[in-house]
Amino acid sequence: MLNRSALRPRHKNSGRQHEGKRFPSHLAWLRKRPCILEGKPGHVCMGRMEAMHVDGAGGKGVGLKVADYCAVPGCSEAHRLYHDHGAASWQLAWGIDLDKSWRFYAAHSPHKHLWESANA
């Protein structure tokens, strides 16, 4: 037997937790960049290009991603490896500092004015 709560419509979140954190144009720009692992020995880029959110950048919580500007470009395979092994192991294995990397891409994005004005 179902509870009455199972029949009630779900409460829709306000979306405020995403204010100043979502920048789809920046993610689209990242997906046009080469994979961060391109040319690394032992890696073969596979799949489509994705924006990999760097969890250690801060602002992450239960059900929340970090801000879109805290992302780097990676192929599907690089992204899968990142989630399978965790950020620390992934960075050690590939010799990449993800904190410096997302900051580099954020600083060079043609869309950085969006989060600079949102966070001002």
TIVO-2410 file (N, C-alpha, C; in nm, 3 decimals):
# residues 120
REC num residu      c1      c2      c3 atome chaine
REC   1      M   0.083  -0.117   0.000     N      A
REC   1      M   0.000   0.000   0.000    CA      A
REC   1      M   0.088   0.124   0.000     C      A
REC   2      L   0.055   0.222  -0.084     N      A
REC   2      L   0.132   0.345  -0.094    CA      A
REC   2      L   0.087   0.446   0.012     C      A
REC   3      N   0.182   0.524   0.059     N      A
REC   3      N   0.151   0.636   0.149    CA      A
REC   3      N   0.083   0.747   0.069     C      A
REC   4      R   0.012   0.832   0.139     N      A
REC   4      R  -0.048   0.947   0.071    CA      A
REC   4      R   0.058   1.035   0.007     C      A
REC   5      S   0.174   1.042   0.070     N      A
REC   5      S   0.281   1.127   0.017    CA      A
REC   5      S   0.326   1.080  -0.122     C      A
REC   6      A   0.307   0.954  -0.154     N      A
REC   6      A   0.345   0.903  -0.285    CA      A
REC   6      A   0.255   0.959  -0.395     C      A
REC   7      L   0.139   1.007  -0.358     N      A
REC   7      L   0.044   1.059  -0.456    CA      A
REC   7      L   0.051   1.210  -0.472     C      A
REC   8      R   0.115   1.278  -0.378     N      A
REC   8      R   0.127   1.423  -0.385    CA      A
REC   8      R   0.233   1.462  -0.488     C      A
REC   9      P   0.214   1.577  -0.555     N      A
REC   9      P   0.319   1.622  -0.647    CA      A
REC   9      P   0.446   1.655  -0.571     C      A
REC  10      R   0.558   1.633  -0.635     N      A
REC  10      R   0.686   1.663  -0.572    CA      A
REC  10      R   0.705   1.813  -0.559     C      A
REC  11      H   0.772   1.852  -0.452     N      A
REC  11      H   0.804   1.992  -0.431    CA      A
REC  11      H   0.917   2.029  -0.526     C      A
REC  12      K   0.899   2.135  -0.602     N      A
REC  12      K   1.003   2.180  -0.694    CA      A
REC  12      K   1.097   2.275  -0.621     C      A
REC  13      N   1.229   2.251  -0.636     N      A
REC  13      N   1.328   2.339  -0.575    CA      A
REC  13      N   1.323   2.475  -0.639     C      A
REC  14      S   1.363   2.574  -0.565     N      A
REC  14      S   1.360   2.712  -0.614    CA      A
REC  14      S   1.464   2.736  -0.723     C      A
REC  15      G   1.570   2.655  -0.725     N      A
REC  15      G   1.678   2.677  -0.821    CA      A
REC  15      G   1.779   2.779  -0.773     C      A
REC  16      R   1.755   2.839  -0.657     N      A
REC  16      R   1.846   2.942  -0.607    CA      A
REC  16      R   1.985   2.888  -0.576     C      A
REC  17      Q   1.995   2.760  -0.546     N      A
REC  17      Q   2.126   2.702  -0.516    CA      A
REC  17      Q   2.217   2.705  -0.637     C      A
REC  18      H   2.160   2.726  -0.757     N      A
REC  18      H   2.239   2.730  -0.879    CA      A
REC  18      H   2.267   2.872  -0.927     C      A
REC  19      E   2.209   2.972  -0.862     N      A
REC  19      E   2.231   3.110  -0.904    CA      A
REC  19      E   2.379   3.145  -0.896     C      A
REC  20      G   2.430   3.201  -1.002     N      A
REC  20      G   2.570   3.240  -1.008    CA      A
REC  20      G   2.665   3.125  -1.026     C      A
REC  21      K   2.612   3.005  -1.057     N      A
REC  21      K   2.698   2.887  -1.071    CA      A
REC  21      K   2.685   2.819  -1.208     C      A
REC  22      R   2.581   2.848  -1.283     N      A
REC  22      R   2.557   2.781  -1.411    CA      A
REC  22      R   2.587   2.875  -1.526     C      A
REC  23      F   2.679   2.832  -1.613     N      A
REC  23      F   2.722   2.911  -1.728    CA      A
REC  23      F   2.733   2.819  -1.850     C      A
REC  24      P   2.620   2.786  -1.913     N      A
REC  24      P   2.620   2.691  -2.024    CA      A
REC  24      P   2.709   2.733  -2.141     C      A
REC  25      S   2.723   2.863  -2.164     N      A
REC  25      S   2.807   2.907  -2.276    CA      A
REC  25      S   2.954   2.872  -2.250     C      A
REC  26      H   2.997   2.880  -2.125     N      A
REC  26      H   3.135   2.841  -2.091    CA      A
REC  26      H   3.155   2.691  -2.110     C      A
REC  27      L   3.057   2.611  -2.068     N      A
REC  27      L   3.068   2.466  -2.086    CA      A
REC  27      L   3.074   2.430  -2.234     C      A
REC  28      A   2.995   2.497  -2.316     N      A
REC  28      A   2.998   2.473  -2.461    CA      A
REC  28      A   3.135   2.509  -2.517     C      A
REC  29      W   3.193   2.618  -2.469     N      A
REC  29      W   3.327   2.659  -2.512    CA      A
REC  29      W   3.432   2.553  -2.471     C      A
REC  30      L   3.420   2.502  -2.349     N      A
REC  30      L   3.514   2.399  -2.302    CA      A
REC  30      L   3.507   2.274  -2.388     C      A
REC  31      R   3.387   2.236  -2.429     N      A
REC  31      R   3.370   2.114  -2.509    CA      A
REC  31      R   3.434   2.126  -2.647     C      A
REC  32      K   3.471   2.245  -2.686     N      A
REC  32      K   3.539   2.267  -2.815    CA      A
REC  32      K   3.690   2.268  -2.799     C      A
REC  33      R   3.740   2.260  -2.677     N      A
REC  33      R   3.884   2.256  -2.650    CA      A
REC  33      R   3.932   2.111  -2.660     C      A
REC  34      P   4.062   2.090  -2.678     N      A
REC  34      P   4.115   1.953  -2.676    CA      A
REC  34      P   4.107   1.891  -2.537     C      A
REC  35      C   4.101   1.761  -2.531     N      A
REC  35      C   4.099   1.688  -2.405    CA      A
REC  35      C   4.223   1.723  -2.324     C      A
REC  36      I   4.205   1.739  -2.195     N      A
REC  36      I   4.317   1.775  -2.106    CA      A
REC  36      I   4.424   1.664  -2.104     C      A
REC  37      L   4.386   1.542  -2.142     N      A
REC  37      L   4.481   1.431  -2.145    CA      A
REC  37      L   4.535   1.403  -2.285     C      A
REC  38      E   4.497   1.483  -2.382     N      A
REC  38      E   4.543   1.461  -2.520    CA      A
REC  38      E   4.696   1.462  -2.526     C      A
REC  39      G   4.752   1.360  -2.588     N      A
REC  39      G   4.896   1.349  -2.604    CA      A
REC  39      G   4.968   1.288  -2.484     C      A
REC  40      K   4.898   1.259  -2.377     N      A
REC  40      K   4.961   1.197  -2.260    CA      A
REC  40      K   4.987   1.049  -2.290     C      A
REC  41      P   5.108   1.000  -2.262     N      A
REC  41      P   5.136   0.858  -2.285    CA      A
REC  41      P   5.041   0.769  -2.206     C      A
REC  42      G   4.985   0.670  -2.272     N      A
REC  42      G   4.894   0.575  -2.207    CA      A
REC  42      G   4.748   0.615  -2.217     C      A
REC  43      H   4.719   0.731  -2.277     N      A
REC  43      H   4.579   0.772  -2.291    CA      A
REC  43      H   4.542   0.782  -2.437     C      A
REC  44      V   4.429   0.723  -2.470     N      A
REC  44      V   4.370   0.736  -2.604    CA      A
REC  44      V   4.235   0.803  -2.585     C      A
REC  45      C   4.220   0.920  -2.643     N      A
REC  45      C   4.093   0.992  -2.630    CA      A
REC  45      C   3.982   0.913  -2.698     C      A
REC  46      M   3.872   0.897  -2.626     N      A
REC  46      M   3.757   0.823  -2.677    CA      A
REC  46      M   3.629   0.895  -2.638     C      A
REC  47      G   3.531   0.889  -2.726     N      A
REC  47      G   3.401   0.948  -2.695    CA      A
REC  47      G   3.396   1.095  -2.726     C      A
REC  48      R   3.290   1.156  -2.680     N      A
REC  48      R   3.270   1.299  -2.707    CA      A
REC  48      R   3.342   1.383  -2.603     C      A
REC  49      M   3.359   1.510  -2.634     N      A
REC  49      M   3.420   1.602  -2.540    CA      A
REC  49      M   3.317   1.644  -2.436     C      A
REC  50      E   3.362   1.651  -2.312     N      A
REC  50      E   3.276   1.686  -2.200    CA      A
REC  50      E   3.345   1.791  -2.113     C      A
REC  51      A   3.267   1.859  -2.034     N      A
REC  51      A   3.321   1.951  -1.936    CA      A
REC  51      A   3.327   1.875  -1.803     C      A
REC  52      M   3.447   1.858  -1.749     N      A
REC  52      M   3.467   1.784  -1.625    CA      A
REC  52      M   3.471   1.884  -1.508     C      A
REC  53      H   3.368   1.882  -1.424     N      A
REC  53      H   3.367   1.970  -1.306    CA      A
REC  53      H   3.469   1.919  -1.204     C      A
REC  54      V   3.551   2.008  -1.155     N      A
REC  54      V   3.656   1.974  -1.059    CA      A
REC  54      V   3.597   1.987  -0.918     C      A
REC  55      D   3.568   1.872  -0.858     N      A
REC  55      D   3.498   1.869  -0.730    CA      A
REC  55      D   3.573   1.939  -0.618     C      A
REC  56      G   3.704   1.937  -0.621     N      A
REC  56      G   3.782   1.998  -0.514    CA      A
REC  56      G   3.785   2.149  -0.518     C      A
REC  57      A   3.717   2.210  -0.614     N      A
REC  57      A   3.720   2.356  -0.628    CA      A
REC  57      A   3.634   2.427  -0.525     C      A
REC  58      G   3.553   2.354  -0.452     N      A
REC  58      G   3.470   2.414  -0.348    CA      A
REC  58      G   3.328   2.441  -0.397     C      A
REC  59      G   3.237   2.454  -0.304     N      A
REC  59      G   3.099   2.482  -0.338    CA      A
REC  59      G   3.017   2.358  -0.369     C      A
REC  60      K   3.077   2.242  -0.355     N      A
REC  60      K   3.005   2.117  -0.382    CA      A
REC  60      K   2.937   2.071  -0.255     C      A
REC  61      G   2.820   2.015  -0.272     N      A
REC  61      G   2.746   1.962  -0.159    CA      A
REC  61      G   2.658   1.849  -0.206     C      A
REC  62      V   2.575   1.797  -0.120     N      A
REC  62      V   2.485   1.689  -0.156    CA      A
REC  62      V   2.392   1.738  -0.266     C      A
REC  63      G   2.399   1.674  -0.380     N      A
REC  63      G   2.313   1.710  -0.492    CA      A
REC  63      G   2.355   1.836  -0.565     C      A
REC  64      L   2.471   1.890  -0.534     N      A
REC  64      L   2.518   2.013  -0.597    CA      A
REC  64      L   2.651   1.991  -0.666     C      A
REC  65      K   2.665   2.050  -0.783     N      A
REC  65      K   2.793   2.052  -0.853    CA      A
REC  65      K   2.864   2.182  -0.817     C      A
REC  66      V   2.993   2.184  -0.842     N      A
REC  66      V   3.066   2.309  -0.828    CA      A
REC  66      V   3.023   2.401  -0.942     C      A
REC  67      A   3.064   2.525  -0.937     N      A
REC  67      A   3.029   2.620  -1.042    CA      A
REC  67      A   3.085   2.574  -1.177     C      A
REC  68      D   3.016   2.611  -1.284     N      A
REC  68      D   3.057   2.569  -1.418    CA      A
REC  68      D   3.195   2.620  -1.456     C      A
REC  69      Y   3.238   2.733  -1.401     N      A
REC  69      Y   3.371   2.782  -1.437    CA      A
REC  69      Y   3.483   2.700  -1.373     C      A
REC  70      C   3.448   2.609  -1.283     N      A
REC  70      C   3.546   2.519  -1.220    CA      A
REC  70      C   3.547   2.385  -1.295     C      A
REC  71      A   3.567   2.391  -1.425     N      A
REC  71      A   3.563   2.271  -1.507    CA      A
REC  71      A   3.678   2.275  -1.607     C      A
REC  72      V   3.715   2.157  -1.655     N      A
REC  72      V   3.819   2.142  -1.757    CA      A
REC  72      V   3.765   2.055  -1.870     C      A
REC  73      P   3.822   2.065  -1.989     N      A
REC  73      P   3.773   1.981  -2.099    CA      A
REC  73      P   3.834   1.841  -2.093     C      A
REC  74      G   3.752   1.742  -2.120     N      A
REC  74      G   3.802   1.604  -2.122    CA      A
REC  74      G   3.713   1.518  -2.208     C      A
REC  75      C   3.771   1.418  -2.271     N      A
REC  75      C   3.692   1.324  -2.349    CA      A
REC  75      C   3.613   1.235  -2.251     C      A
REC  76      S   3.520   1.159  -2.303     N      A
REC  76      S   3.438   1.071  -2.218    CA      A
REC  76      S   3.524   0.975  -2.137     C      A
REC  77      E   3.630   0.924  -2.199     N      A
REC  77      E   3.719   0.829  -2.130    CA      A
REC  77      E   3.792   0.897  -2.014     C      A
REC  78      A   3.845   1.017  -2.035     N      A
REC  78      A   3.914   1.091  -1.929    CA      A
REC  78      A   3.818   1.120  -1.814     C      A
REC  79      H   3.696   1.156  -1.847     N      A
REC  79      H   3.595   1.187  -1.746    CA      A
REC  79      H   3.559   1.062  -1.665     C      A
REC  80      R   3.543   0.950  -1.734     N      A
REC  80      R   3.513   0.823  -1.666    CA      A
REC  80      R   3.626   0.787  -1.570     C      A
REC  81      L   3.750   0.798  -1.616     N      A
REC  81      L   3.866   0.767  -1.530    CA      A
REC  81      L   3.870   0.858  -1.408     C      A
REC  82      Y   3.836   0.984  -1.427     N      A
REC  82      Y   3.834   1.081  -1.316    CA      A
REC  82      Y   3.736   1.035  -1.208     C      A
REC  83      H   3.617   0.994  -1.249     N      A
REC  83      H   3.517   0.952  -1.150    CA      A
REC  83      H   3.546   0.812  -1.095     C      A
REC  84      D   3.603   0.725  -1.174     N      A
REC  84      D   3.635   0.590  -1.128    CA      A
REC  84      D   3.746   0.588  -1.023     C      A
REC  85      H   3.847   0.674  -1.039     N      A
REC  85      H   3.964   0.669  -0.952    CA      A
REC  85      H   3.971   0.781  -0.851     C      A
REC  86      G   3.890   0.885  -0.868     N      A
REC  86      G   3.894   0.998  -0.777    CA      A
REC  86      G   3.997   1.100  -0.821     C      A
REC  87      A   3.975   1.223  -0.778     N      A
REC  87      A   4.058   1.335  -0.822    CA      A
REC  87      A   4.205   1.318  -0.785     C      A
REC  88      A   4.233   1.279  -0.662     N      A
REC  88      A   4.373   1.270  -0.616    CA      A
REC  88      A   4.451   1.167  -0.697     C      A
REC  89      S   4.395   1.048  -0.714     N      A
REC  89      S   4.463   0.943  -0.791    CA      A
REC  89      S   4.477   0.982  -0.937     C      A
REC  90      W   4.371   1.043  -0.992     N      A
REC  90      W   4.372   1.084  -1.132    CA      A
REC  90      W   4.482   1.186  -1.157     C      A
REC  91      Q   4.493   1.286  -1.069     N      A
REC  91      Q   4.597   1.389  -1.084    CA      A
REC  91      Q   4.737   1.331  -1.073     C      A
REC  92      L   4.754   1.240  -0.980     N      A
REC  92      L   4.885   1.176  -0.961    CA      A
REC  92      L   4.922   1.091  -1.083     C      A
REC  93      A   4.826   1.016  -1.134     N      A
REC  93      A   4.851   0.928  -1.249    CA      A
REC  93      A   4.887   1.007  -1.375     C      A
REC  94      W   4.825   1.121  -1.396     N      A
REC  94      W   4.844   1.197  -1.521    CA      A
REC  94      W   4.934   1.318  -1.504     C      A
REC  95      G   4.975   1.349  -1.382     N      A
REC  95      G   5.064   1.463  -1.360    CA      A
REC  95      G   4.998   1.596  -1.392     C      A
REC  96      I   4.870   1.608  -1.358     N      A
REC  96      I   4.795   1.731  -1.387    CA      A
REC  96      I   4.741   1.787  -1.256     C      A
REC  97      D   4.760   1.916  -1.237     N      A
REC  97      D   4.703   1.985  -1.122    CA      A
REC  97      D   4.568   2.042  -1.167     C      A
REC  98      L   4.459   1.980  -1.126     N      A
REC  98      L   4.327   2.022  -1.171    CA      A
REC  98      L   4.289   2.160  -1.120     C      A
REC  99      D   4.336   2.198  -1.002     N      A
REC  99      D   4.306   2.331  -0.950    CA      A
REC  99      D   4.366   2.439  -1.041     C      A
REC 100      K   4.492   2.422  -1.077     N      A
REC 100      K   4.556   2.518  -1.169    CA      A
REC 100      K   4.490   2.513  -1.307     C      A
REC 101      S   4.450   2.394  -1.349     N      A
REC 101      S   4.392   2.377  -1.482    CA      A
REC 101      S   4.258   2.448  -1.496     C      A
REC 102      W   4.166   2.428  -1.400     N      A
REC 102      W   4.037   2.495  -1.414    CA      A
REC 102      W   4.052   2.645  -1.404     C      A
REC 103      R   4.146   2.690  -1.320     N      A
REC 103      R   4.169   2.834  -1.310    CA      A
REC 103      R   4.223   2.892  -1.441     C      A
REC 104      F   4.308   2.816  -1.509     N      A
REC 104      F   4.361   2.858  -1.639    CA      A
REC 104      F   4.247   2.873  -1.741     C      A
REC 105      Y   4.163   2.769  -1.750     N      A
REC 105      Y   4.052   2.775  -1.846    CA      A
REC 105      Y   3.953   2.885  -1.810     C      A
REC 106      A   3.926   2.904  -1.683     N      A
REC 106      A   3.833   3.009  -1.641    CA      A
REC 106      A   3.888   3.147  -1.677     C      A
REC 107      A   4.019   3.167  -1.657     N      A
REC 107      A   4.081   3.296  -1.686    CA      A
REC 107      A   4.084   3.326  -1.835     C      A
REC 108      H   4.087   3.222  -1.920     N      A
REC 108      H   4.097   3.241  -2.064    CA      A
REC 108      H   3.964   3.225  -2.136     C      A
REC 109      S   3.858   3.202  -2.064     N      A
REC 109      S   3.727   3.183  -2.125    CA      A
REC 109      S   3.673   3.317  -2.178     C      A
REC 110      P   3.616   3.315  -2.299     N      A
REC 110      P   3.553   3.438  -2.348    CA      A
REC 110      P   3.424   3.472  -2.272     C      A
REC 111      H   3.383   3.385  -2.181     N      A
REC 111      H   3.259   3.403  -2.106    CA      A
REC 111      H   3.283   3.442  -1.960     C      A
REC 112      K   3.408   3.470  -1.922     N      A
REC 112      K   3.439   3.496  -1.781    CA      A
REC 112      K   3.367   3.618  -1.726     C      A
REC 113      H   3.327   3.711  -1.810     N      A
REC 113      H   3.254   3.828  -1.763    CA      A
REC 113      H   3.121   3.789  -1.696     C      A
REC 114      L   3.067   3.672  -1.735     N      A
REC 114      L   2.939   3.628  -1.678    CA      A
REC 114      L   2.951   3.599  -1.529     C      A
REC 115      W   3.053   3.523  -1.488     N      A
REC 115      W   3.065   3.491  -1.345    CA      A
REC 115      W   3.133   3.603  -1.269     C      A
REC 116      E   3.214   3.683  -1.336     N      A
REC 116      E   3.273   3.797  -1.266    CA      A
REC 116      E   3.164   3.896  -1.225     C      A
REC 117      S   3.065   3.916  -1.311     N      A
REC 117      S   2.956   4.007  -1.277    CA      A
REC 117      S   2.857   3.941  -1.179     C      A
REC 118      A   2.838   3.808  -1.191     N      A
REC 118      A   2.747   3.737  -1.102    CA      A
REC 118      A   2.802   3.729  -0.960     C      A
REC 119      N   2.933   3.723  -0.945     N      A
REC 119      N   2.996   3.709  -0.814    CA      A
REC 119      N   3.050   3.841  -0.760     C      A
REC 120      A   3.018   3.950  -0.826     N      A
REC 120      A   3.070   4.082  -0.782    CA      A
REC 120      A   2.989   4.137  -0.667     C      A
***
